[in-house]
Amino acid sequence: MHKTSATRYITTSLVLLLTFILMFAARCNSKFRKIESDRENEKAIKAAAANRTKNLLKTIQGIPFTEVKRRFDNGLSFSPVGFQLVPEWRISFPSVDSVTIFSPRKNRFLNAPVMFDHDSIFNVAWAWLKLTYIKKDSMQFMVLHVHDNIIDDEKVHVFMTFYTNEYIKNVLHSDTLKLWRPSRKDTLYIKEKTMLAGKITDSAFAGTQPAVLVSKSKYVTVKKEAVPDEVDGGKSYDTYLSPTYDIVIHHAYDDFSYEYTGFVDEKGTITFRKSITFMMPEFVKPMTEAMKGITDGYLKLYLNVTPGKTLGIPHRSIIFLKVIGYKK
């Protein structure tokens, strides 16, 4: 009797366990099928979006376009620090899977692949772009900030507008030099920033034409550092965003070496700003006084300084200085 009850209990338990395992497996299989279905749907949506973009590009296939303006989403081509967006692309799509783009640095056209993603987003010439519109004579892209295949929407957006070469020549009766001229909005913005920088020292901003430092003594040499090529990590805009000058002073009061930043105002007057090298607390005051003394005693005396300019307007800007002094 006891053996029969035990057998029934074990049998019932095994049946229940088996039933649970089968139900769990069925649920897992259902979830797996749903995941696979979602993936397939996502692939289909991306493929459809890519096909729509390809069809749009087919309408302009082989037509040469020139970038006529590049703006931030506030309509300006300048950032608060003085960085300027410059339109420079000349492109055409010989096929929907490739783009021909002019390289100003190499002074020739280069061919690059076009890789499509979703929602009119694709990678062209090593940049992620979203097609905002294509018309008969123009098109516009929004530049995307992508990291690890994730779009960062917190970044400031940049828009690139293109016209066909035929439209520029035969309809507008213009050329790129005229179309690239700064807008009235840009000019007013730079004038406002210039006035503010004249009143508040820390409102200084980079001049697209950086300050020029020229020695007027045979004992002082000045050399503006060249920006490395892009293959070596350099950026062309560093030429004016962080203009760096190597200055060597002979017959100085002592041997010294300092790296610091300075201001150059709209009249070309150079003043000390701050050190860019670490200093122990006990040396901050004497070293800061030394750098101020070098600026006031040597740089102001032995250098002719032309202020930095933006849109031809002189204004206060920041320069980077590497100053070495030799007693001999």
NUVEXNU-230025 format. One record per residue: y, z, x of N, C-alpha, C, O in turn. Coordinates in steps of 0.2 Angstrom, whole numbers, plus 5000, padded with zeros to 4 digits. Example, Ala and Ser with C-alpha at 12.3 -4.5 7.8 and 13.67 -1.06 7.14 Angstrom:
<sites>
497250395066497850395062498450395066498350425071;498950355064499550365068500050395064500650405067;
</sites>
This chain:
<sites>
499450005004500050005000500650005004501149965003;500650045009501250055014501349995018501849965019;500749965020500749905024501049845020501449805022;500849845013501149785009501849795008502249745008;502149855007502849865006503249845013503749815012;502949865018503249845025503249775026503749745028;502749745024502649665025503249635021503549585023;503249655014503749625010504449635012504849595012;504549695015505249715017505449665023506049645024;504949665028505049615034505249545031505649515034;504749525027504849455024505549445021505849395022;505749495017506349485013506949485018507349445018;506849525023507449535028507449465032508049445034;506849435034506849375038507149315033507549275036;507049315027507249265022508049275022508349225022;508249335021509049345021509349325027509849295027;509049345033509349325039509349255040509849225042;508849215038508849145039509349115034509649065036;509349145028509849115023510549125026510949075026;510749185029511349195032511549145038512049115038;511049135042511149085048511249015045511648985048;510848995040510948925037511648925034511948865035;511848975030512548975027513048965033513548935032;513049015038513549015043513548945047514048925049;512948915048512948855052513248795047513648755050;513148805041513448755036514248755036514548705036;514448825036515148835036515448805043515948775043;515148825049515348795055515348725055515848695058;514848695053514748625053515348585048515648535050;515548625043516048595038516748605042517148555042;516848665046517448665049517548615055518048585056;516948605058516948555064517048485061517448445064;516748475055516948405052517648395050517948345051;517948455048518648455046519048445052519548405052;518948475058519248465064519248395066519748365068;518648365066518548295068518948255064519248205066;518948265057519248225052520048225054520348175054;520248285055521048295057521148255063521748225063;520748265068520848225074520848145073521348115076;520448125069520448055067521048035064521347975065;521248075059521848065055522448055059522848015059;522448105064523048105069523048045073523548015074;522448025076522447965080522647905075523047865078;522447905069522647845065523347845064523647795064;523647905063524447905061524747885068525247845067;524547905074524847885080524747805081525247775083;524147785079524047715080524547675076524747615078;524547695069525047665065525747665067526047615066;525947715069526647725072526747675078527247645079;526247675082526347635088526347565086526747525089;525947545081525947475079526647455076526847405077;526947505072527547495069528047475075528547435074;528047525080528547515085528447445089528847415091;527747425090527647365093527847305089528147255092;527847315083528047255078528847245079529047195079;529147305079529847305080530047275087530547235087;529747295092529847265099529647185099530047155103;529247165095529047095095529647055092529746995094;530047085088530647045086531247035091531646995090;531147075096531647065102531347045108531647045114;530747025108530347005114530646945118530846895115;530746965124531046915129531846905128532146865132;532146945124532846945123533146995128532947055128;533646975133533947025137534447065134534847045130;534447135136534847185133535247215139534947225144;535847235138536247275143536447335139536747335134;536347395143536647455140537347465141537647445146;537647475135538447475135538747545134539347555136;538347595132538547665132538047715132537447695130;538147765135537647825136538047885134538547905138;537847925129538247975126537848035125537248035123;538048095126537748155123537848155115538148115113;537448205112537448205105538148225102538248215096;538648245106539248265104539748205105540348215103;539448145107539948085107540248085114540548035115;540148135119540448125125540048105130539448105130;540248075136539848055141539948105147539648095152;540348155146540348205151540048275149540148295143;539748315154539548375152540048425154540548415158;540048495152540548545154540648555162541148565164;540048535166540148545173540448485177540548485183;540548425173540848365176540348315177540548255179;539648325175539248265176539348215171539448225165;539348155173539448095169538848055168538548035172;538748035161538247985160538447915161539047905159;538047875164538347815166537847765163537247765165;538047715159537547665157537447615162537847585166;536747605164536647555169536047515168535847475172;535647525163535047485161535147415159535647405155;534747375162534747305159534047285158533647285163;533847275152533147275151532947215146533347185143;532247195146532047145141531247165141530947195145;530947145135530247165134529847095134529847055129;529647075140529247015140528647015136528346965133;528347075134527847085130527947155127528347195129;527547175122527647235119527347295123527447355122;526947275128526647325132526947325139526747365144;527547295140527847295147528647285146528847255141;528947315151529747305151529947285158529647305163;530447245158530747225164531447255164531847245160;531547295170532147335170532547325177532147315182;533147315177533547305183533647375187533847425184;533447375193533647435197534247425201534247375206;534747465200535347455204535247465211535547435216;534847515213534747535220534347485223534547465229;533847445220533547395224533847325222533647275225;534347325218534647265216534147205214534247145216;533647225210533247175207532847205201532847265200;532547155197532247175191531547205193531147175197;531247255190530647285191530247275184530547285179;529547275185529147265179528847335178528547365183;528747365172528447425171528047425165528247395160;527547465164527147465158527547505153527947555154;527347495146527547535141527047565137526547535135;527047635137526547675134526747705127527247735127;526347685122526647715115526347775113525747795115;526647815109526447875107526547875099526447825096;526847935096526947935089527647935087528047945092;527747915081528447925078528947885082529547915084;528847825084529247775088529447805095529947795097;529047845097529147875104528647835109528047825108;528947825115528547785120528847805127529447825127;528447785132528647795139528847735142528347685142;529447725144529647655147530047675153530447715153;529847635159530147645165530247715167530747745169;529647755166529547825168530047875165530147925167;530247855159530647895154530347895147530147845145;530347955144530147965137530747945133531247975133;530647895128531147875124530947875116530347865115;531447885112531247875105531747825102532347825103;531447775099531847715096532147745090531847755085;532847745090533147765084533347705079533347715073;533447645082533547585078533547525082533647525088;533347475079533347405082533647355077533447355071;534147325079534547275075534447205078534247195083;534747155075534747085077535047085084534847055089;535647125085536047115092536047185095536347185101;535747235093535847295097535247345095534847325091;535147395099534647445098534847505102535347505106;534547565100534747625102534147675104533647675099;534147705109533547755111533847825112534447835113;533447875110533647945112533147965117532547955117;533447985123533048015128532748085127533148125124;532148085128531748145126531648185133531548155138;531648255132531348295137530648315136530548355131;530248295140529548305139529248345145529248325150;528848405143528548435148527848455146527748485140;527348435150526648445148526448415141526148445137;526748355140526648325134526948355127526748345122;527448405129527748435123528448415123528748425129;528748395118529448385117529848445117529748485112;530348455121530848505121531448485117531948455119;531448515111532048495106532648535108533148525105;532548585112533148635113533648605118534248625119;533448555122533848515127534348475123534348455117;534948465127535448415124535148345124534848325128;535348315118535048245117535548195120536148205120;535248145123535648085126535448025122534848005121;535947985120535847925117536047865121536547865124;535647815121535747745125535847695120535347675116;536347655120536547605116536547535120536847535125;536147485117536147425120536347365116536247365110;536647315119536847255115536447195119536347195125;536347145115536047085118536647055122537247055121;536447015128536946985132537246925128537846915129;536946895124537246845120537746875115538346845114;537646935112538146965108538746985112539346975109;538647015118539247035122539646975124540246975124;539346915125539746855128540046815122540646805122;539646805117539846755112540146785106540446745102;540046845104540246875098540846925100541446925098;540746975105541247015107541746985112542347005113;541546925115541946895120542146945126542746955127;541646985128541847035133541347035138540946995139;541347095142540847095148540747175149541047215146;540247185153540047255154540547305156540647365155;540947275161541447315164541947345159542247405159;542147305154542547325149542247375144542547425142;541647355142541247395138541047465141540947515137;541047475147540847535151541547575152541447635154;542047555150542647595151542647665147542347665141;542847715149542847775146543147775139543647745138;542947815134543147815128543847865127543947895132;544147855122544747895121544547965121544948015123;544047985118543748045117543548075124543748135125;543348035128543148065135543848075139543848125142;544248035138544948045142545248105140545548145144;545348115133545648185131545248245133545548295134;544548235133544148295135544248315143544348375144;544348265147544448275154545148305155545248345159;545648275151546348305152546348375150546748415153;546048395144545948465142545648505147545848565149;545048485150544748525155545148535162545148585165;545548485163546048485169546548535168546748575173;546848535162547348585161547048655161547348705164;546448665158546148735158545948755166546048815167;545748705170545548725177546148745181546148775185;546748715179547348725182547548795181547948825185;547348825175547548895173547048945175547249005177;546448925174545848975176545448945181545148895180;545448985187545148955193544348945192544148885194;544048985188543348975187543148915182542548905180;543648885179543548825175543548765179543548715176;543548765185543448705190542848665188542348695186;542848605188542248565187542248505192542748485195;541648475192541548425197541948365196542048345190;542248335201542548265200542148215202541748215207;542048165198541648105199541848065206541448035209;542448075207542748055214542848125218543348155217;542348145222542448215225543048215230543248165232;543248275232543748285236543648255243543048255245;544148235246544048205253544348245258544948265258;543948265263544248305269544248265275543748245277;544848265278544948225284545248275290545748305288;544948275296545248315301545848285304545948225304;546348325306546948305309547048335316547548335319;546448355318546448385325545848365329545248355326;545948345335545348325339544848385340544248375343;545048445339544548505340544148515333543748565333;544248475328543948495322543648425319543948375319;542948425318542648365315542348385308542148445306;542348335304542148345297541648285295541848225296;541148305292540648255290540348275283540048325282;540448225278540148245272539448225272539248165274;539048265269538248255270538048205265538348205259;537648165267537348105263536748135258536448185260;536748115252536248135248535548095249535548035250;534948135250534348095251534148045246534448055240;533747995248533547955243533147985238532848045239;533047955232532747985226531947995228531648045225;531647955232530947965234530948035238530348055238;531448055241531448115244531748175240531848225243;531848165234532048215230532748215228533048265225;533148175231533848175230534048135224533648095221;534648155221534948125215535648095217536048135220;535748035214536448005216537048045214537548045217;536948085208537448125205537648185210538148215209;537148205214537348265219537848245223538148295226;538048185224538548165228539248195226539648215230;539348205220539948235217539848295214540348335213;539248315211539148375208539148435214539348495212;538848415219538848475225539048435231538648435236;539648415232539848385238539848435244540148485243;539548415249539448465255539748435261539648375263;540048475265540448455271540248495277540248555276;540048465282539848495288540548495293540748445294;540748555294541348565298541248595305540948655305;541448565310541348605317542048615320542448565320;542148675322542848695325542748715332542348765334;543048675337543048695344543648735346544148735342;543548775351544148825353544348875348544948885346;543748895344543848945339543949015342543849025348;544149065338544249125340543649165343543649205347;543049135340542449165342541849115339542049065336;541249125341540649085339540549115332540449175331;540449065327540249085320539949035317539948975319;539549055311539249005307539249035300538949085299;539548995295539549025288539448965283539648905285;539148975278539048935272539348965266539149015264;539848925263540148955257540448895253540448845255;540648915247540948865243541748885242541948935243;542148825241542848835241543048795235542748755232;543648815233544048775228544548725231544848745236;544548665228545148625230545548605224545248575219;546148625223546548615217546848545217546748505221;547148535211547448465210547948445215548148385215;548248485219548648475224548348465231548648445236;547648475231547348475238547348535242547148535248;547548595239547548655242546848685242546548695237;546548705248545848725248545848805249546248835253;545448835245545448915245544648935245544248895243;544548995248543849025248543649035241544049065237;543049025239542749045233542249105234542349155231;541649085237541149135238540649115243540549055244;540249165246539749145251539149125247539049145241;538749075250538149055247537549075251536949055250;537649125256537049155260537049225258537549255257;536449255259536349325258536749365263536649355269;537049425261537349465266537149535264537149555258;536949575269536849645268537449685265538049665267;537449735261537949765258538549785263539149775261;538349815269538849835273539249775277539749795280;538949715276539249655279539649615274540049565276;539649635268539949585263540749585264540949535264;541049645265541749645265542049605272542449565271;541749625278542049595284541849525284542249485287;541249505282541049425282541449385277541649335278;541649415271542049385266542749375269543049325268;543049425272543649425275543649375281544149335281;543149365284543049315290543149245287543449205289;542749235281542749165278543349145275543649095276;543749195272544349185270544849165275545249125275;544849205281545249195287545149125290545649085292;544449105290544349035293544648985288544948935290;544548995281544848945277545648935277545848885278;545948995277546648995278546948975284547448945285;546549005290546848995296546648925300547048905304;546048895298545848835301545848775296546148725298;545548785291545448725286546048705283546248645283;546448755281547148735278547648705283548048655282;547548725290547948705295547748635298548148595299;547048625299546848565302546548515298546248465301;546548515291546248465287546748435282547148475280;546748375281547048345276546548335270546048305271;546748365264546348365259546548325253547148345250;546148285250546348245244545948275238545348285239;546248295233545848325228545348285224545448225224;544848315221544348275217544648255211545148275208;544448195209544648165203544148145198543548125200;544348145191543848115186544348065182544848095179;544148005181544547955177545247955180545647935177;545247955187545847955190546348015190546848015192;546048065187546548125185546348175191545748205191;546748195195546548255200546548315196546948335192;546048355199545948425196545548475200545348445205;545548535199545248585203544448575203544148565197;544148575208543448565209543148615214543548645218;542548615214542148655219541848615225541548565223;541848635231541548605237541148655240541248715240;540648625244540148665248540348655255540348595257;540348705259540548705266540048735270539848795269;539948705276539548735281539948725287540148675290;540248785289540748785295540448825301540248885301;540548785306540248815313540848815318541248775318;540948875321541448885326541248895333540748935334;541548865338541348875345541948895349542448865348;541848945353542448975357542648915362543248915364;542148875364542348825369542548755366542648715369;
</sites>
